[in-house]
Amino acid sequence: LQLLKRAQEQQVQPDEILLCSVISACEKSAQWQLALQLARSMHLWSLETSTAAYNAVISTTGGLWEKSVNIYEAMQSSGLQVDL
């Protein structure tokens, strides 16, 4: 999260790779809610939420299968290519 904060402080536009890295970091701290919020807010940086971002969010749920299924369904309804 510090990386994203530093990018914003230095007025660097985050890209998909940076945001997916931050989302993946949320897995280590079991912060799936934050990961989902970041994925859903990618449009704020003129980025579309990608398959990679959703996959990273699913990884953060740590076996909470109901949450994983909900994220998977949101991914499908948004028209993204599902890649398990």
C-alpha positions in Angstrom: 0.0 0.0 0.0 2.9 2.3 0.6 3.9 1.9 -3.0 0.6 3.1 -4.2 0.7 6.0 -1.7 4.2 7.0 -2.9 3.1 6.9 -6.5 0.2 9.2 -5.7 2.4 11.6 -3.7 4.8 11.8 -6.7 1.9 12.3 -9.1 2.7 9.0 -10.9 -0.3 7.5 -12.7 -0.6 3.9 -11.4 -0.9 1.3 -14.1 -2.5 -2.2 -14.0 0.7 -3.9 -13.0 1.1 -1.6 -9.9 -2.5 -2.0 -8.8 -2.4 -5.8 -9.3 0.7 -5.9 -7.2 -1.0 -3.9 -4.4 -4.0 -6.2 -4.7 -1.7 -9.2 -4.4 0.0 -7.7 -1.3 -3.5 -7.6 0.3 -3.5 -11.4 0.2 -0.6 -11.5 2.6 -2.4 -9.4 5.1 -5.9 -11.0 4.5 -7.4 -7.8 3.4 -9.7 -9.1 0.6 -12.2 -6.2 1.2 -9.4 -3.7 0.4 -8.3 -5.7 -2.6 -11.9 -5.7 -4.0 -12.2 -2.0 -3.4 -9.0 -1.3 -5.2 -10.0 -3.5 -8.2 -13.4 -1.8 -8.4 -11.8 1.7 -8.2 -9.3 1.1 -11.1 -11.6 3.3 -13.3 -10.5 6.3 -11.1 -7.1 5.9 -12.8 -8.7 5.5 -16.2 -8.0 1.7 -16.1 -10.5 -1.0 -16.6 -10.8 -3.8 -14.0 -9.0 -6.6 -15.7 -9.1 -10.4 -15.4 -5.7 -10.2 -13.7 -7.1 -7.8 -11.1 -10.1 -10.1 -10.4 -7.9 -13.2 -10.2 -5.7 -11.4 -7.7 -8.7 -10.4 -5.6 -10.0 -14.0 -5.6 -6.6 -15.1 -4.3 -6.9 -12.7 -1.3 -10.1 -14.4 0.0 -8.0 -17.1 1.6 -10.5 -19.9 1.1 -13.6 -18.0 1.8 -15.3 -19.8 -1.1 -18.6 -17.7 -0.9 -16.6 -14.5 -1.4 -14.6 -16.1 -4.2 -17.8 -17.2 -6.0 -19.3 -13.7 -5.6 -16.2 -12.1 -7.1 -16.2 -14.7 -9.9 -19.8 -13.9 -10.7 -19.1 -10.2 -10.7 -16.3 -10.9 -13.1 -18.6 -12.8 -15.4 -21.3 -10.2 -15.3 -18.8 -7.4 -16.2 -18.1 -9.3 -19.4 -14.5 -10.2 -18.6 -12.9 -13.4 -19.8 -12.9 -15.9 -16.9 -9.5 -17.4 -16.4 -9.2 -19.8 -13.5 
